[in-house]
Amino acid sequence: MSDLEISELIYDWNREAGDLVRPTQPVEFDDETLRDGLQSPSVVDPPIDTKIEILHLMDQLGIHTANIGLPGAGPRAVADVTRLAQEIVDAKLSIGANCAARTLQPDIDPVAEISQRTGLSIECCTFIGSSPIRQYAEGWELDWVLKTSQKAVDYAVKQGLQVMYVTEDTTRARPEALEKLYTTAIEAGASRICLADTVGHATPDGARNLVQWAKQLVARTGADVKVDWHGHRDRGFGLANALSAMVAGVDRVHGTGLGIGERVGNTEMDLLLVNLNLLGWIETDLSPLPEYCQRIAESTGVPLPVNYPVVGADAFRTGTGVHAAAVIKAEKKGEEWLADRVYSGVPAGMVGRHQRIEIGHMSGRSNVEYWLRSRGHDSCPELVDKIFELAKSSDHTLTDQEIEAVIEGAGAGRAG
């Protein structure tokens, strides 16, 4: 069914005046799962073979760049970053690579060495704190931060690296300090600046205000410099801030699979891709998304909640009678798209999944009849009644094994 025909059945308030306006600039994505994502205190650092699998899934999802690590952290980090960079070259992946580095020569050197060794262009993301509170805690003076930044960016550029200059805690930094820092970095050769909501302080209004200010600053310099947004979700605004930053003109948005990362994590890359597809801002094949999320969850030891949007076990699963009845009626009309949308704001088919109807204490008989038919069983009234009675007396959604036991006990066969 065409989008025009669907729009006749779904009125979209999201497209009313005053809502998010599609960005005019092409927006890119930087996946931080293998760097910031692994800084979560609860994760297991996956083995390199698994990191390579995740890198390939990022590539399949059309993600533009991946942060493949912080090689300044030590020999193990250097080995993993080198292997990931080599994989991009050997497998001829489309995804680009960048690495985090403090504004220190010992952090920048291994990035340059890995780039030269593998023949892969690696963007160097040099970071330093920019907010008054961070500088006060560290005992830094702004002049020292400026000199350190200038020296680091200049050194990285002379090593042949593209440089993104990252101001940590940008969303709590004073504009006059940021102007000096960004101007210094741009003059030293930085090709990108990154606005970092390091502690998840920003609201969508704050993200928009900061991006607009930064774009104006870059325009005044006359330099060809792009602006990135790196958000955390301490206040739950990660995804909303990323969308606001995009509308305000940011060139690249950072995120991680399942939102893993420092403290409560980063903007969820998976949900960002889903929402941008639904908004019509990108057209990406999201069928690899469940595998991408599941692989990250399994390999890092971060549980995937059953109620996590789109890829959680319950995302397209219902045991409620009213909901199930609507899905069943939609299916009976012979329109798969209808069943996938009548009780779902995200079509399951978008990510290679399908609607599931279960049987529980909130179910109606139609749930039972559907469950039996869809699995090839006779839906005779006596069997339906037995399963229905069990469901009503249960405190949970019945498992397949529990239902099959009732079927076996009733001696019911499969439909011919």
C-alpha positions in Angstrom: 0.0 0.0 0.0 1.3 3.5 -0.9 2.2 6.1 1.7 -0.7 8.2 0.4 -3.2 5.4 1.0 -1.8 4.8 4.5 -2.1 8.5 5.3 -5.8 8.3 4.7 -6.1 5.9 7.6 -3.5 7.5 10.0 -3.6 11.2 10.8 -0.1 12.3 11.7 0.0 15.1 14.2 3.8 14.8 14.1 3.6 16.6 10.7 1.5 19.6 11.9 3.0 23.1 11.8 5.6 23.7 14.5 6.9 20.2 14.6 10.4 19.0 13.6 11.3 20.2 10.1 13.5 17.9 8.0 17.1 19.0 8.1 18.4 20.6 4.9 21.9 19.2 5.4 22.9 15.6 4.9 23.3 14.1 8.4 25.8 11.4 9.2 26.1 9.0 12.1 29.0 8.1 14.3 28.7 4.9 16.2 30.4 5.0 19.6 29.5 1.5 20.8 33.0 0.2 20.7 34.5 3.2 22.6 32.1 5.2 24.7 29.7 2.2 24.9 32.4 0.1 26.5 33.1 2.7 29.2 29.9 1.6 30.9 30.9 0.2 34.3 28.6 -2.8 33.8 29.8 -4.0 30.4 32.1 -6.9 29.5 34.7 -5.9 26.9 33.9 -8.2 24.0 36.6 -10.3 22.3 38.0 -8.8 19.1 36.1 -11.3 16.8 32.8 -10.1 18.3 33.8 -6.5 17.9 34.5 -7.2 14.2 31.0 -8.7 13.9 29.5 -5.6 15.4 31.5 -3.4 13.1 30.2 -5.3 10.1 26.6 -4.8 11.3 27.2 -1.1 11.7 28.4 -1.1 8.1 25.3 -3.0 6.9 23.1 -0.4 8.7 24.7 2.4 6.7 26.4 4.1 9.6 29.0 6.4 8.3 31.8 6.2 10.9 32.6 4.1 14.0 34.8 5.1 16.9 36.9 2.0 17.2 38.6 2.9 20.5 41.0 4.9 22.5 44.5 3.4 21.7 46.1 5.7 24.2 44.6 3.4 26.9 47.3 0.8 26.5 48.6 -2.2 24.5 45.3 -4.1 24.5 43.4 -1.1 23.1 46.1 -0.6 20.5 45.8 -4.2 19.4 42.0 -4.1 19.1 42.0 -0.7 17.3 44.6 -2.0 14.8 42.6 -5.1 14.1 39.4 -3.2 13.6 41.1 -0.7 11.3 42.7 -3.6 9.3 39.3 -5.2 9.0 37.8 -2.1 7.4 40.6 -2.2 4.8 40.6 -5.9 4.2 36.8 -6.3 4.0 36.5 -3.1 2.0 33.8 -1.8 4.3 32.1 1.5 3.6 32.2 2.7 7.2 34.9 5.2 8.2 36.9 5.1 11.5 37.8 7.5 14.2 39.6 7.2 17.6 39.3 9.1 20.8 42.4 10.8 22.2 43.2 13.2 25.0 44.8 16.4 23.9 48.2 14.8 24.6 50.9 13.6 22.2 51.1 10.1 23.8 47.4 9.6 22.9 47.7 11.0 19.4 50.8 9.0 18.4 49.2 5.6 18.4 46.3 6.9 16.3 48.8 8.1 13.7 50.8 4.9 13.9 47.8 2.7 13.4 46.6 4.8 10.5 50.0 4.5 8.8 50.3 0.8 9.5 46.9 -0.2 8.1 46.7 2.5 5.4 43.3 3.6 6.8 42.5 7.2 7.2 41.5 7.6 10.9 39.9 10.7 12.3 41.5 11.8 15.6 38.9 12.9 18.2 40.9 15.0 20.6 39.0 15.9 23.8 39.3 18.2 26.7 37.0 19.6 29.4 35.5 23.0 28.6 33.0 23.8 31.4 33.8 26.1 34.4 33.0 23.3 36.9 35.4 20.9 35.2 38.1 23.4 35.0 37.6 24.3 38.7 37.8 20.6 39.7 40.9 20.0 37.6 42.6 23.3 38.6 42.9 24.4 35.0 43.1 27.9 33.7 41.4 28.7 30.4 44.7 29.9 28.9 46.2 26.5 29.7 43.3 24.7 28.1 43.7 26.9 25.0 47.4 26.2 24.7 47.0 22.5 25.3 44.3 22.3 22.6 46.2 24.3 20.1 49.3 22.2 20.6 47.4 18.9 20.3 45.4 19.8 17.2 48.4 21.2 15.5 50.5 18.1 16.3 47.7 15.7 15.1 47.3 17.6 11.8 51.1 17.5 11.2 50.8 13.7 11.6 48.4 13.6 8.7 45.3 13.1 10.7 41.9 14.6 10.2 41.0 16.1 13.6 37.7 16.5 15.4 38.1 18.8 18.4 35.8 17.7 21.2 34.9 20.0 24.1 33.7 17.8 27.0 30.8 19.2 28.9 30.0 21.7 26.2 26.4 22.1 27.3 27.6 23.6 30.6 30.4 25.8 29.2 30.3 29.6 28.7 30.0 30.8 25.2 32.9 33.2 25.4 35.2 30.3 26.5 33.8 28.0 23.8 34.4 30.7 21.1 38.0 30.9 22.1 38.5 27.1 22.2 36.8 26.4 18.9 38.5 29.3 17.1 41.9 28.2 18.4 41.2 24.6 17.2 39.9 25.6 13.8 42.9 27.9 13.3 45.2 24.9 14.2 43.6 22.8 11.5 40.6 21.0 13.1 38.1 20.0 10.4 35.3 19.2 12.9 34.2 20.4 16.3 32.1 18.3 18.6 29.5 19.6 21.0 29.5 17.1 23.8 26.6 16.8 26.3 28.9 14.8 28.5 26.7 14.6 31.6 23.3 14.6 29.8 22.5 18.1 31.0 20.9 19.5 27.9 17.2 19.7 27.0 16.0 19.7 23.4 15.9 23.5 23.6 19.4 23.6 24.9 20.7 21.3 22.2 19.1 23.5 19.5 20.4 26.7 21.0 24.0 25.4 21.3 24.0 23.9 17.7 22.7 27.1 16.2 25.3 29.2 18.1 28.1 26.8 17.0 27.0 26.9 13.3 27.1 30.7 13.5 30.6 30.7 15.0 31.9 28.4 12.3 30.3 30.6 9.6 32.1 33.6 11.0 35.5 31.8 10.8 34.9 31.1 7.1 36.4 27.7 7.5 35.0 24.5 6.0 34.4 22.9 9.4 31.6 20.5 10.3 29.7 20.3 13.7 29.0 17.0 15.6 26.6 16.3 18.4 27.5 13.8 21.1 24.7 13.3 23.6 24.2 11.3 26.9 20.8 10.5 28.4 21.2 11.2 32.1 17.9 13.1 32.0 16.3 10.8 29.4 16.7 13.4 26.6 19.3 11.6 24.5 17.1 10.8 21.5 15.1 14.0 21.6 18.3 16.1 21.8 19.8 14.3 18.8 16.7 15.1 16.7 16.7 18.7 17.9 20.4 19.0 17.1 19.8 17.7 13.6 17.0 20.2 12.9 19.3 22.9 14.2 21.9 22.0 11.5 24.4 19.6 13.1 26.3 17.6 10.5 26.9 14.3 12.4 25.2 12.7 15.4 26.8 10.2 17.8 25.1 7.2 19.4 25.6 3.7 20.7 23.8 0.4 20.3 21.1 0.1 23.0 22.4 3.4 24.4 25.2 1.8 26.4 27.9 4.0 27.7 29.1 6.1 30.7 26.6 6.0 33.6 23.2 5.5 32.0 24.6 5.8 28.5 24.4 7.6 25.2 21.8 8.4 22.5 20.4 5.1 21.3 21.8 4.6 17.7 19.1 1.9 17.0 16.2 4.1 18.0 17.7 7.1 16.2 17.8 5.1 12.9 14.2 3.8 13.4 12.8 7.3 14.1 14.6 8.9 11.2 13.2 6.2 8.9 9.7 6.8 10.2 10.1 10.6 9.8 11.2 10.0 6.2 14.6 11.7 6.8 16.6 8.6 5.8 15.9 5.4 3.8 17.9 2.7 5.4 17.4 -1.1 5.4 16.9 -1.8 9.1 16.6 -5.6 8.8 20.0 -6.0 10.5 18.9 -3.9 13.5 17.7 -6.7 15.8 20.9 -8.7 15.2 23.0 -5.5 15.9 21.2 -4.9 19.2 21.2 -8.6 20.2 24.9 -9.0 19.5 25.7 -6.0 21.5 23.6 -7.1 24.4 25.0 -10.7 24.4 28.6 -9.7 24.0 28.7 -6.9 26.6 26.5 -8.5 29.2 24.0 -5.7 29.1 20.4 -7.2 29.4 18.0 -6.3 26.6 14.8 -5.3 28.4 11.7 -7.1 27.2 10.0 -3.7 26.8 12.8 -2.1 24.9 11.4 -0.3 21.8 11.5 -2.1 18.5 14.0 -4.9 19.4 12.7 -6.0 22.8 10.9 -9.3 23.1 7.5 -7.6 23.8 7.8 -4.8 21.1 5.4 -6.5 18.8 3.8 -9.0 21.2 0.3 -8.7 22.8 -1.8 -10.9 25.1 -4.6 -8.3 25.5 -7.9 -9.3 24.0 -8.9 -5.9 22.5 -5.5 -5.4 20.9 -5.3 -8.9 19.6 -8.8 -8.7 18.1 -7.9 -5.6 16.1 -4.8 -7.3 14.7 -6.7 -10.4 13.8 -9.4 -8.5 12.1 -6.8 -6.6 10.1 -5.1 -9.8 9.0 -8.5 -11.2 7.9 -8.8 -8.2 5.5 -5.7 -9.7 3.7 -3.6 -6.6 4.2 -0.3 -7.3 6.0 0.5 -3.6 6.3 -2.7 -3.1 8.2 -2.1 -5.8 10.8 1.4 -4.3 11.2 0.1 -0.8 12.0 -3.3 -1.1 13.6 -1.9 -1.4 17.1 1.8 -0.5 16.4 3.5 2.8 16.0 6.5 1.1 14.4 5.8 -1.5 11.7 7.4 -4.8 12.8 8.3 -5.5 9.2 10.6 -2.5 9.2 13.1 -4.5 11.2 12.3 -8.0 9.9 9.9 -8.9 12.7 6.2 -9.7 12.9 3.2 -9.2 15.2 2.7 -11.9 17.8 -0.5 -12.7 19.6 -0.1 -14.6 23.0 -2.6 -15.9 25.5 -2.8 -14.5 29.1 -5.2 -13.4 31.8 -6.2 -10.3 29.7 -6.9 -12.3 26.6 -10.1 -13.1 24.8 -11.2 -16.3 23.1 -10.0 -14.8 19.8 -6.4 -14.9 21.1 -6.8 -18.7 21.8 -8.4 -19.4 18.4 -5.7 -17.4 16.6 -2.9 -19.1 18.5 -4.3 -22.5 17.6 -4.9 -21.8 14.0 -1.5 -20.1 13.4 0.2 -23.3 14.7 -1.9 -25.7 12.8 -4.2 -26.9 15.6 -7.9 -27.5 15.5 -9.6 -24.6 17.3 -12.6 -26.7 18.5 -14.7 -25.0 21.2 -13.9 -27.5 23.9 -10.1 -27.0 23.5 -10.5 -23.2 23.3 -12.5 -23.3 26.5 -9.8 -25.3 28.3 -7.0 -23.0 27.3 -9.0 -19.9 28.0 -9.9 -21.1 31.5 -6.2 -21.8 32.2 -5.2 -18.4 31.0 -7.8 -16.6 33.1 -6.6 -18.5 36.2 -3.0 -17.7 35.5 -0.9 -14.8 36.7 1.3 -14.7 33.5 1.2 -15.1 29.8 1.0 -18.8 29.0 4.1 -20.3 27.5 4.0 -22.5 24.4 4.8 -25.5 26.5 1.9 -24.8 28.8 -0.5 -24.5 25.9 0.9 -27.6 24.2 0.4 -29.6 27.4 -3.3 -28.7 27.4 -3.6 -29.7 23.8 -1.9 -33.0 24.5 -4.1 -33.6 27.5 -7.2 -33.0 25.5 -5.9 -35.3 22.8 -6.4 -32.7 20.1 -4.7 -33.1 16.8 -3.5 -30.7 14.2 -5.8 -29.3 11.6 -5.9 -31.2 8.3 
